[in-house]
Every structure is written in structure tokens, then in C-alpha cells.
Amino acid sequence: MSRAAFATMVGGRSASTVEGWEDAGKRPRDPSIVTRIADLEIARAEDWYAPAPAPVEA
């Protein structure tokens, strides 16, 4: 699925918004988007607020 299609499905503004979530570690400002993603069982709402695991160095 493209970023644009995903943005449309969850109520995001654009593909660049989804890119910010993925690449920059940002989270949706609109709580209804977080709820929609949780309703679709893609991620739980609390997943957006939990710290990411630290990268493992080789």
C-alpha cells in the first residue's frame, strides 16, 4: 500500500505526513488518526507513546 493510500485510509493529510511518522519518528497530532489506526488493528494507541528500543550497535 502506498503512503498516500494509507494516509487516505486513516484520515491523514498526505503521503508526506505518513513519511514523517515512519522516517522521522513523529506521531499524528490528531487523536482521531491514532484511534483509527488502533481500530484497524495496525497499532495500539499506546504504541505511539512508548519509547522505541535503543538501536543495537555492531
Rosetta blueprint (number, residue, H / E / L):
1 M L
2 S L
3 R H
4 A H
5 A H
6 F H
7 A H
8 T H
9 M H
10 V H
11 G L
12 G L
13 R L
14 S L
15 A H
16 S H
17 T H
18 V H
19 E H
20 G H
21 W H
22 E H
23 D H
24 A L
25 G L
26 K L
27 R L
28 P L
29 R L
30 D L
31 P H
32 S H
33 I H
34 V H
35 T H
36 R H
37 I H
38 A H
39 D H
40 L L
41 E L
42 I L
43 A L
44 R L
45 A H
46 E H
47 D H
48 W H
49 Y L
50 A L
51 P L
52 A L
53 P L
54 A L
55 P L
56 V L
57 E L
58 A L
